[in-house]
Amino acid sequence: MYIVREIFRAKPGNAGKMAKLMKKAFKSDKSARVMTDMVGPYHTVVIETEVESLAAWEQTMKDYKAGKPDPNMDEEVMKEMANYNDWYVEGRREIYQIIE
């Protein structure tokens, strides 16, 4: 089992908007959590999800890059997601293995 964190530093005024959109986008994923900064770099939005394997995560990324729609995501949310790249300055991904 792995935890994947997508970490974005939003442009000023966009962190709340981005967090709300990500909350809607990941609504069907029960493991997903959307977080915003309390301390540290301002305007930070983190989306944390759990995946069974790196192979499963890689397949999800391939589907995303190929433009294959997420069957669990509302069509209106998918349209809104088209604009989120304009809302942040930088981003990174962290992947952690859960030790059981």
Secondary structure, 3 states (H helix, E strand, C coil): CEEEEEEEEECCCCHHHHHHHHHHHCCCCCCCEEEECCCCCCCEEEEEEEECCHHHHHHHHHHHHCCCCCCCCCHHHHHHHCCHHHHEEEEEEEEEECCC
